């Protein structure tokens, strides 16, 4: 169906070879700016409140990048469809990261899409797709992780696709 | 809402750091906010219609995928939820996953910093469920299924 093909084509802009020199991919979003960000990987809640569990929350906390001049960049999205960037940034908790992606400066909220990052200063950019590897390790292969995920199935099974029990698409 | 100037990476090969004055410490205040819980990325980026019944399924996908959940207030402001009723787990938190799309009123602590309103919810005062019935107009977004 056309809508699905268009969306997948847009999202596929994120697909990339394993290592690239420079790579932010514009997506045509309003307010987007391709941007490289260098800074320290931090737990957002820790940075804001001082509530700092070990290891940036070990995957249970949203992460950001704190730049040398004190800007806190919320890394909301990674390069995997419908998935965040925490699995990509977590191994670098408390360390410097060099990320490449899109900063979306919506006047109502500024978010960063991490498309690529350098796992070490000497390394090249690699896609920020760690979520998928982690998901597959836990759940096995699937064409669309978002439909195969057991938590998703349980929630949608209870509420239906519209989120209102008993209400069905027309 | 504060915003800050940044340098575009378009056409540049050298890595950039964000430009501008040093970021301010987060301003903190007590707030009560009413609105719809949404997927932050779809709603803020505008990549697709991201509200109500039409987008409920995708909002669940994204919350399970670890994208932050935000509260879009009736005045149009977004608040990224970093804590929910004492629970500091904010990646795929089961509570947030199951109330995606609900219209709620929450009490909490607001930390505003560098273009983001971060909300630490103490209490969900009211939960009306999903009341934004958008599927008749938009279908199911994305993919239509």
Interface residues (C-beta under 8 A of the other chain):
Chain A: X1 X3 X4 X7 X10 X22 X24 X26 X27 X29 X30 X31 X32 X33 X34 X35 X36 X37 X38 X39 X44 X45 X48 X49 X51 X53 X57 X59 X60 X61 X62 X67 X68 X69 X70 X71 X72 X73 X74 X76 X77 X80 X82 X83 X84 X85 X86 X87 X98 X100 X103 X104 X105 X106 X107 X108 X109 X110 X111 X113 X131 X145 X146 X149 X151 X152 X155 X156 X159 X161 X162 X163 X164 X167 X169 X170
Chain B: X1 X3 X4 X6 X7 X8 X9 X10 X12 X13 X15 X16 X17 X18 X19 X20 X21 X22 X23 X24 X26 X40 X41 X44 X45 X46 X47 X48 X53 X54 X56 X57 X58 X59 X60 X61 X62 X64 X65 X66 X67 X68 X70 X76 X77 X78 X80 X82 X83 X88 X89 X90 X91 X92 X94 X97 X98 X100 X101 X111 X113 X114 X115 X116 X117 X118 X120 X129 X130 X133 X135 X136 X139 X140 X142 X143 X144
